[in-house]
Amino acid sequence: MQTVIFGRPGCPYCVRAKDLAEKLSNERDDFQYQYVDISCEGITKEDLQQRQVNP
């Protein structure tokens, strides 16, 4: 499973999500993640809303 996490360092929810993903990737062979720092990448909240995929 490949998971992408969009976050920023000052966001406690983002930091927690990244920490949990790191833990899972260390414990499981079938879990991988990519963390995208939106402030470093120049991604805005509006950009994220356009990328949103509803199940």
N, CA, C and O atoms as CSV, one atom per row, in Angstrom:
chain,resi,resn,atom,element,x,y,z
A,1,MET,N,N,0.850,-1.171,0.000
A,1,MET,CA,C,0.000,0.000,0.000
A,1,MET,C,C,0.897,1.236,0.000
A,1,MET,O,O,1.825,1.342,0.803
A,2,GLN,N,N,0.616,2.152,-0.894
A,2,GLN,CA,C,1.353,3.414,-0.974
A,2,GLN,C,C,0.434,4.533,-0.498
A,2,GLN,O,O,-0.663,4.709,-1.028
A,3,THR,N,N,0.877,5.277,0.487
A,3,THR,CA,C,0.109,6.377,1.049
A,3,THR,C,C,0.890,7.669,0.876
A,3,THR,O,O,2.106,7.696,1.068
A,4,VAL,N,N,0.196,8.734,0.517
A,4,VAL,CA,C,0.825,10.047,0.403
A,4,VAL,C,C,0.223,10.940,1.479
A,4,VAL,O,O,-0.996,11.074,1.583
A,5,ILE,N,N,1.098,11.550,2.278
A,5,ILE,CA,C,0.676,12.453,3.343
A,5,ILE,C,C,1.138,13.856,2.973
A,5,ILE,O,O,2.330,14.095,2.778
A,6,PHE,N,N,0.197,14.774,2.878
A,6,PHE,CA,C,0.513,16.178,2.651
A,6,PHE,C,C,0.438,16.866,4.004
A,6,PHE,O,O,-0.577,16.765,4.693
A,7,GLY,N,N,1.491,17.561,4.390
A,7,GLY,CA,C,1.485,18.195,5.695
A,7,GLY,C,C,2.473,19.340,5.773
A,7,GLY,O,O,3.120,19.718,4.796
A,8,ARG,N,N,2.559,19.875,6.985
A,8,ARG,CA,C,3.525,20.947,7.259
A,8,ARG,C,C,4.042,20.741,8.674
A,8,ARG,O,O,3.334,20.188,9.516
A,9,PRO,N,N,5.261,21.177,8.946
A,9,PRO,CA,C,5.889,20.914,10.243
A,9,PRO,C,C,5.131,21.471,11.446
A,9,PRO,O,O,5.163,20.848,12.508
A,10,GLY,N,N,4.461,22.595,11.333
A,10,GLY,CA,C,3.786,23.213,12.468
A,10,GLY,C,C,2.424,22.626,12.798
A,10,GLY,O,O,1.780,23.052,13.756
A,11,CYS,N,N,1.988,21.672,12.026
A,11,CYS,CA,C,0.659,21.079,12.203
A,11,CYS,C,C,0.776,19.804,13.039
A,11,CYS,O,O,1.401,18.839,12.600
A,12,PRO,N,N,0.183,19.784,14.242
A,12,PRO,CA,C,0.318,18.590,15.087
A,12,PRO,C,C,-0.326,17.351,14.465
A,12,PRO,O,O,0.160,16.240,14.678
A,13,TYR,N,N,-1.398,17.517,13.710
A,13,TYR,CA,C,-2.038,16.372,13.053
A,13,TYR,C,C,-1.132,15.804,11.958
A,13,TYR,O,O,-1.042,14.589,11.782
A,14,CYS,N,N,-0.470,16.688,11.231
A,14,CYS,CA,C,0.440,16.264,10.165
A,14,CYS,C,C,1.644,15.524,10.745
A,14,CYS,O,O,2.054,14.483,10.230
A,15,VAL,N,N,2.196,16.069,11.811
A,15,VAL,CA,C,3.348,15.440,12.464
A,15,VAL,C,C,2.965,14.064,12.992
A,15,VAL,O,O,3.732,13.112,12.851
A,16,ARG,N,N,1.800,13.953,13.592
A,16,ARG,CA,C,1.332,12.667,14.129
A,16,ARG,C,C,1.100,11.662,13.005
A,16,ARG,O,O,1.462,10.492,13.135
A,17,ALA,N,N,0.506,12.105,11.914
A,17,ALA,CA,C,0.272,11.217,10.773
A,17,ALA,C,C,1.592,10.708,10.204
A,17,ALA,O,O,1.717,9.532,9.862
A,18,LYS,N,N,2.570,11.596,10.106
A,18,LYS,CA,C,3.886,11.195,9.596
A,18,LYS,C,C,4.545,10.196,10.545
A,18,LYS,O,O,5.128,9.210,10.095
A,19,ASP,N,N,4.460,10.438,11.842
A,19,ASP,CA,C,5.038,9.519,12.828
A,19,ASP,C,C,4.381,8.142,12.757
A,19,ASP,O,O,5.070,7.123,12.801
A,20,LEU,N,N,3.060,8.109,12.647
A,20,LEU,CA,C,2.352,6.832,12.536
A,20,LEU,C,C,2.723,6.094,11.248
A,20,LEU,O,O,2.892,4.874,11.253
A,21,ALA,N,N,2.846,6.828,10.162
A,21,ALA,CA,C,3.226,6.213,8.894
A,21,ALA,C,C,4.642,5.648,8.973
A,21,ALA,O,O,4.911,4.569,8.444
A,22,GLU,N,N,5.530,6.361,9.620
A,22,GLU,CA,C,6.903,5.878,9.793
A,22,GLU,C,C,6.912,4.588,10.612
A,22,GLU,O,O,7.620,3.637,10.280
A,23,LYS,N,N,6.127,4.566,11.672
A,23,LYS,CA,C,6.036,3.372,12.514
A,23,LYS,C,C,5.491,2.189,11.713
A,23,LYS,O,O,6.039,1.088,11.773
A,24,LEU,N,N,4.422,2.417,10.973
A,24,LEU,CA,C,3.837,1.345,10.164
A,24,LEU,C,C,4.806,0.831,9.106
A,24,LEU,O,O,4.891,-0.375,8.873
A,25,SER,N,N,5.531,1.737,8.470
A,25,SER,CA,C,6.458,1.308,7.420
A,25,SER,C,C,7.607,0.492,8.001
A,25,SER,O,O,8.162,-0.367,7.317
A,26,ASN,N,N,7.966,0.750,9.251
A,26,ASN,CA,C,9.010,-0.040,9.902
A,26,ASN,C,C,8.500,-1.405,10.351
A,26,ASN,O,O,9.264,-2.368,10.403
A,27,GLU,N,N,7.223,-1.488,10.673
A,27,GLU,CA,C,6.642,-2.727,11.185
A,27,GLU,C,C,6.112,-3.647,10.088
A,27,GLU,O,O,6.051,-4.862,10.275
A,28,ARG,N,N,5.731,-3.082,8.959
A,28,ARG,CA,C,5.079,-3.875,7.909
A,28,ARG,C,C,5.834,-3.761,6.595
A,28,ARG,O,O,6.357,-2.702,6.250
A,29,ASP,N,N,5.878,-4.858,5.878
A,29,ASP,CA,C,6.524,-4.854,4.569
A,29,ASP,C,C,5.601,-4.335,3.472
A,29,ASP,O,O,6.064,-3.932,2.406
A,30,ASP,N,N,4.293,-4.344,3.734
A,30,ASP,CA,C,3.335,-3.969,2.698
A,30,ASP,C,C,2.826,-2.529,2.833
A,30,ASP,O,O,1.803,-2.176,2.246
A,31,PHE,N,N,3.530,-1.709,3.596
A,31,PHE,CA,C,3.108,-0.316,3.765
A,31,PHE,C,C,4.272,0.611,3.439
A,31,PHE,O,O,5.362,0.481,3.998
A,32,GLN,N,N,4.028,1.543,2.532
A,32,GLN,CA,C,5.005,2.570,2.178
A,32,GLN,C,C,4.289,3.912,2.184
A,32,GLN,O,O,3.086,3.992,1.936
A,33,TYR,N,N,5.040,4.953,2.469
A,33,TYR,CA,C,4.418,6.276,2.449
A,33,TYR,C,C,5.382,7.304,1.879
A,33,TYR,O,O,6.597,7.108,1.842
A,34,GLN,N,N,4.799,8.391,1.442
A,34,GLN,CA,C,5.560,9.548,0.975
A,34,GLN,C,C,5.014,10.755,1.720
A,34,GLN,O,O,3.804,10.983,1.732
A,35,TYR,N,N,5.888,11.521,2.335
A,35,TYR,CA,C,5.475,12.739,3.030
A,35,TYR,C,C,5.819,13.930,2.148
A,35,TYR,O,O,6.960,14.075,1.708
A,36,VAL,N,N,4.839,14.776,1.895
A,36,VAL,CA,C,5.036,15.973,1.087
A,36,VAL,C,C,4.837,17.181,1.987
A,36,VAL,O,O,3.738,17.420,2.486
A,37,ASP,N,N,5.906,17.940,2.192
A,37,ASP,CA,C,5.838,19.170,2.986
A,37,ASP,C,C,5.286,20.264,2.081
A,37,ASP,O,O,5.971,20.732,1.171
A,38,ILE,N,N,4.043,20.667,2.335
A,38,ILE,CA,C,3.381,21.605,1.429
A,38,ILE,C,C,4.041,22.981,1.425
A,38,ILE,O,O,3.990,23.688,0.418
A,39,SER,N,N,4.657,23.367,2.533
A,39,SER,CA,C,5.304,24.679,2.560
A,39,SER,C,C,6.579,24.673,1.724
A,39,SER,O,O,6.883,25.668,1.066
A,40,CYS,N,N,7.324,23.583,1.734
A,40,CYS,CA,C,8.548,23.482,0.924
A,40,CYS,C,C,8.234,23.326,-0.561
A,40,CYS,O,O,8.977,23.802,-1.419
A,41,GLU,N,N,7.128,22.655,-0.847
A,41,GLU,CA,C,6.752,22.390,-2.238
A,41,GLU,C,C,5.921,23.513,-2.848
A,41,GLU,O,O,5.648,23.495,-4.048
A,42,GLY,N,N,5.517,24.488,-2.038
A,42,GLY,CA,C,4.718,25.600,-2.554
A,42,GLY,C,C,3.281,25.215,-2.875
A,42,GLY,O,O,2.653,25.817,-3.745
A,43,ILE,N,N,2.763,24.217,-2.177
A,43,ILE,CA,C,1.393,23.759,-2.392
A,43,ILE,C,C,0.472,24.507,-1.431
A,43,ILE,O,O,0.760,24.603,-0.238
A,44,THR,N,N,-0.619,25.028,-1.946
A,44,THR,CA,C,-1.573,25.764,-1.115
A,44,THR,C,C,-2.725,24.849,-0.695
A,44,THR,O,O,-2.880,23.746,-1.218
A,45,LYS,N,N,-3.522,25.323,0.248
A,45,LYS,CA,C,-4.701,24.563,0.668
A,45,LYS,C,C,-5.674,24.404,-0.498
A,45,LYS,O,O,-6.344,23.377,-0.617
A,46,GLU,N,N,-5.751,25.408,-1.347
A,46,GLU,CA,C,-6.625,25.337,-2.511
A,46,GLU,C,C,-6.153,24.243,-3.473
A,46,GLU,O,O,-6.966,23.526,-4.057
A,47,ASP,N,N,-4.833,24.124,-3.630
A,47,ASP,CA,C,-4.287,23.055,-4.468
A,47,ASP,C,C,-4.692,21.688,-3.924
A,47,ASP,O,O,-5.044,20.788,-4.687
A,48,LEU,N,N,-4.641,21.539,-2.609
A,48,LEU,CA,C,-5.014,20.265,-1.992
A,48,LEU,C,C,-6.497,19.969,-2.176
A,48,LEU,O,O,-6.880,18.816,-2.377
A,49,GLN,N,N,-7.328,20.995,-2.110
A,49,GLN,CA,C,-8.763,20.789,-2.308
A,49,GLN,C,C,-9.047,20.275,-3.717
A,49,GLN,O,O,-9.954,19.466,-3.912
A,50,GLN,N,N,-8.281,20.738,-4.691
A,50,GLN,CA,C,-8.471,20.281,-6.063
A,50,GLN,C,C,-8.015,18.834,-6.235
A,50,GLN,O,O,-8.543,18.120,-7.088
A,51,ARG,N,N,-7.044,18.393,-5.439
A,51,ARG,CA,C,-6.534,17.022,-5.515
A,51,ARG,C,C,-7.392,16.039,-4.746
A,51,ARG,O,O,-7.245,14.830,-4.921
A,52,GLN,N,N,-8.272,16.521,-3.909
A,52,GLN,CA,C,-9.052,15.660,-3.024
A,52,GLN,C,C,-9.826,14.622,-3.823
A,52,GLN,O,O,-10.507,14.929,-4.801
A,53,VAL,N,N,-9.693,13.385,-3.369
A,53,VAL,CA,C,-10.411,12.276,-3.995
A,53,VAL,C,C,-11.346,11.687,-2.956
A,53,VAL,O,O,-10.907,11.272,-1.884
A,54,ASN,N,N,-12.615,11.651,-3.267
A,54,ASN,CA,C,-13.598,11.067,-2.353
A,54,ASN,C,C,-13.828,9.613,-2.732
A,54,ASN,O,O,-13.992,9.296,-3.910
A,55,PRO,N,N,-13.840,8.723,-1.736
A,55,PRO,CA,C,-14.063,7.297,-2.036
A,55,PRO,C,C,-15.481,7.028,-2.508
A,55,PRO,O,O,-15.828,5.884,-2.799
